[in-house]
């Protein structure tokens, strides 16, 4: 939920958000993510890479704090 809020993805539940991300990177559709699937999935999906990058960029957190 915190990652969603920081990145502006507040129009879906945390579960829906997780399912969307999971579906994008579970390439063999076995319902499990290996580290390799996760890394490859993030590298291949520009939007997901940006989302992950923003999640680790604390400048967005500071903006949220400053703006209340």
JOJOWO-V514352 format. One record per residue. N is the residue number from 1. RES is the residue in one letter. PSI is psi in whole degrees, -180 to 180 (999 if undefined). OMEGA is omega in whole degrees, 0 to 359 (none if undefined). D_CENTER is the distance of its C-alpha to the mean C-alpha in whole Angstrom. Layout:
# JOJOWO-V514352
N,RES,PSI,OMEGA,D_CENTER  N,RES,PSI,OMEGA,D_CENTER
This chain:
# JOJOWO-V514352
1,X,-38,180,10  2,X,-42,178,10  3,X,-42,178,7  4,X,-48,183,8  5,X,-43,180,11  6,X,-36,185,11  7,X,5,175,9  8,X,14,179,11  9,X,70,183,9  10,X,6,183,12  11,X,6,177,14  12,X,160,179,13  13,X,164,177,13  14,X,-37,179,10  15,X,-43,178,12  16,X,-43,179,12  17,X,-47,179,8  18,X,-42,180,8  19,X,-41,179,10  20,X,-47,180,9  21,X,-45,182,6  22,X,-45,181,9  23,X,-33,180,12  24,X,-34,190,11  25,X,-4,175,11  26,X,78,190,14  27,X,-30,180,16  28,X,4,175,19  29,X,40,179,19  30,X,2,179,20  31,X,6,179,17  32,X,150,177,17  33,X,126,171,14  34,X,165,176,16  35,X,-40,180,15  36,X,-44,178,16  37,X,-44,181,14  38,X,-50,182,11  39,X,-48,180,12  40,X,-42,180,14  41,X,-43,179,11  42,X,-41,180,9  43,X,-33,184,12  44,X,-18,184,13  45,X,106,185,11  46,X,-41,180,11  47,X,-41,179,9  48,X,-40,177,6  49,X,-42,178,8  50,X,-42,179,8  51,X,-46,180,5  52,X,-43,180,5  53,X,-45,179,9  54,X,-34,183,9  55,X,-27,180,8  56,X,0,179,11  57,X,108,186,13  58,X,-9,178,15  59,X,-33,176,17  60,X,-37,178,14  61,X,-44,179,15  62,X,-40,178,19  63,X,-43,179,19  64,X,-43,179,18  65,X,-45,181,20  66,X,-35,182,23  67,X,3,178,22  68,X,999,none,23
